[in-house]
Amino acid sequence: MDLYTGVGLSDPWKELRKKLFRNTEPKVKIIAITQPLEELKQQGVESGTIPAYTARHCWESSNKYTDDPMENNKLDKQLIQNLIKMGHDTPLQALNYVFDVEGITKSLQAQWTRHKIGVGWSFRSTRYVSGSSNSFIYNTYDYIKEEEKVKELLSMDEEINKKAIEIFDKKIELGSTKQDARKVMPVQFATHCSFFANARAIRHLFKLRLDKHAEWEIRRMSAMMLEEIMKITPEIYQDIYDKYTK
């Protein structure tokens, strides 16, 4: 089972969105991650095993390291798994990521920013950036089977978005500030941000936001984040990934 099916996501009407007014699709990529200094790299420590290295101070178990960096790396990956099973996840805070996230709605932003600990954002400013260039995230309507109904719903969304841009531009023309004119925008207008978080906070995000009770858009973004993160530090998230793919 693929990850998106596992978290209850489908997108049967994606092709219908492509021609809609200023449609945009989400993108997620990791642009930075905590790296060990050269001294630790020579011992076999890498980004994904930094938490294990720090955890060894709890038990003074660094003496288990060998002269073989590959063996040390293997030991640390095993320790990561043990830490997760024990629920001793404080050391995971030693590993931080920076994500570049595009194509999410202001509605998603409102949910996402309820997460407070170990995370931060740099969002596109709607006070200073003109809304005239806004694009939009359209609903998937994956729960509706009739194509004609979906077309009608998307047409309604498109009409609202076009009107919002028109009114925004008119308000600016009449002398409104950007921060006052922006209030006509529907919550489906697209924004982008840099998101920075430690591994402990990201695991917590995934546990809440990959669940089928979470709204589809934040589930989709979380699944995209998990796919990216599994390419770099899979040992810390393997249990979560397996939950939705096996």
N, C-alpha and C positions, 0 to 999 in steps of 0.2 A: 504494500500500500504506500502511495506517495504521501508526502507530508500534508499537502493541501487537502486531499481527501480525508486524511486522518483528523484534521482539525475542523472538518465540516464545511470546507470551501469548495464552491464550483463556480464556473464563470461561462455559462452557455451563451451569453449574449454579448461577449466581448467585441465581436465584429460590428455589432450595431452601434457601439460607442464611438468607433473610429471617426465617423463622419460628423459627429456632433460638435457644436460650437465650442471651440477651445477645450476640447477634451484632453486630459492629461492622465497618464498612468503612473503608478508609484514606482520608485526606484530606491534601492537600499544598497549601500556599500560601506565597508569598513575602510577608513582612511588613516587610522593610527591605532597602535596598541602598545602597551607597556613592554619594554624590552630589557632583559638583564644586561648588565655591563659585561665586558669581555672576560673578566675574572670568573664570573659565574658560567658564562657560555662554555668556557674551557672545561668546566666540571660536568657539562651536559644539561645545564638549566636552560630552558627556553621560555617563551612567553607563557605557554600553557601550563608550565610546571612551577612558575614563580610562587603560586600559593602553597605548593607542597614544600618548597624550600623554606618558606617562612614558617610553615607549620612545624618543621623539625625543631625549631627553637623551643616549642612547647614541651617536647620530650627529650631534648638534647640528643636527637637521633642522627645528627649529621655524620656521626662516625660510621653510619651504614654505607656511606658513599665509598666507591671503589676507585681504582685508577682508570677505570674504563668509563668515559663519558656516556657512551650508549647504554651501558648497564645502569648508570646513575639516572639517566632519563627514564628508563623503564621503571626503576624503583619509584621515582617521583610520580609517574603516571598511575602506578598502583596505589600510591598513597592518596592521590587525588580522589580515586574511586572510594577508598576507605573513608576519607573525610566526608564525602557526600552521603555515604550510607549511614555514618554516625550522626549526621546533621551538624557536624562541626564545620560550619561554612564561613566563619569569620575570616580565615586566611584568604578566601576568595576575593576579599576586598583589595588585595594587593595587586590584582590584575585589572587594568582599565582599558576601555575601548573608546574610540570616537567613530561614530557612524555619520555618514552623509545621507540624509533621507529627503527624498523629493516626492511630490505628488500625494500629499495627504491633506485631508480637510481640516478646517478649523474645528469641526465637530470632534474629529479624532484628537486634535491637540488638547481639547478640553478634558477628555478622558485620560490621556497620556500623562498630563501634568499633575494628576492626582497622586502619582508616584513621587515621593518626596526624598527618600533616603538613598544616597549613593548615586544620584543621577543629576544631570544638568542639561540645559538646552541653549542654543543660540538660534532663535527663530527669525525669519524674515519679518522686518518691522512693517506693520500696516499703517503706522503713524507717518512714516517718512517715505515709504515706497508707494508710488501711485497705483491705485486699484485699476486704472485703465488697462493695465497689461495682465490682469488676473486671468488665470485659467481655472478649470473646474474638474472636480472628481464626480463622475456620474455613478449612480447606484448600479449594482450588478443585477438586482432583481432575479437572482438565481432561483427563488422559490416560486416564481410564476412560470407556468409551462407554455402559455399561449403567446406566440411571438407578436401578434397584433396588439395585445394589451401592453407588452413591454415597450413596443414602439411608441404607443400613446403616452405612456408614463415618461419615457425619456424625452419625448417631444415637450411635455409639460415642464420638465426640469430645464431643458434647453431654453424654453421661452423665458423662464424666470431669470436665468443667467444672462441672457441677452439684455433683458430689461434692466437688470442691476447695473451692467456696464453703462448702458445708456443714461440712467439716472445719475450714476456717479459722475460721469463726464459733465452732465448738465449742472450738477451742484458745484463742481469745480469752476465751471464757466461763470456761475453766479457769485463766485467769491468764497465759497466754502473751503475750509482747510481740508487736507487729505484725511486727517483723523476724524473729522466730523462726517465727511462724505462716505467714508468706508462703512458706516453703519447700515447702509442699504444692502450690503453684500449678504447673500445667503451663506449658511454655514458650510455649504459644499464647495466654496471656493478653495483653490489649492494653495498650499504653502509649502515651504521647505525649511530644513533646519540642520544644524549639527547637534548630535545627541551624544553625550559622554556619560558613561556609566561603568561601575565596576562589575565584576563577574557575579558577585553575590546578588546585587540588585537586578541584574539581567535575568538570572534564574528565577527570581521572584516575579519579575514581569512576565516571563514565559508561563509560569504556573498559573497566573491569573488570566492572561490575555490570549493564550492558545486554547483555553477552555471553550467549549461550544456555547456556553452561556454569554461569552463576550460578544460585542458587536462585530459584525463581519469585517469591517474595515480595519480595526485594530488587530483582529486575528490575522488578517492578510499581511499586515505590516510585520507583526511578530513572527509569522512564518518566514517571511523574507529575511528578517534579521537572523533567525535560527539557521537558515540555509547558508547565509554568509559566514556566520560564526563557526559552523561545522567545518568549513574549509581551512580554518586556522587553528582553532583550539577545541577539537571535538571531544577530548577526554573530559572536559568539564560539563558538557551538555548531552553526552551520549544517552543517559537515562531518559532525559526529556524527549530527545529525538526518537528513541526506540518506542516510547509510549504511543507515539502518533503514527509510526510507520510499520509496526509489526502486528 
